[in-house]
């Protein structure tokens, strides 16, 4: 039996003017999809287009500072990340003393 993991969904309220509401209704009818699915697909397409215009590596900007400035973080976290994640068994692979 193939059970799909339930997806968490979060309701979002969107205000559309009459022209946009009519456009949404028309596209949904032509494609035979729900209005919500049309909006999800449109959002994903827009995100792909926007992200394609960004410089390579720009997604790393979101990671910078993600851990904050917690003083309990080890100073060598970047160099020894495998050891911190997986323990001593990976330390021989990294070549870091």
Number of C-alpha atoms within 10 A of each C-alpha: 3 4 5 6 6 6 6 5 6 5 6 6 5 6 7 10 8 9 9 11 12 12 12 17 15 13 14 17 12 8 9 11 12 14 16 13 12 17 14 12 12 12 12 12 12 12 11 11 11 10 13 10 8 10 8 9 7 10 11 8 9 8 9 9 8 8 8 8 8 7 7 6 10 11 9 9 12 9 12 17 15 16 17 15 10 10 10 11 9 15 16 10 10 12 8 9 7
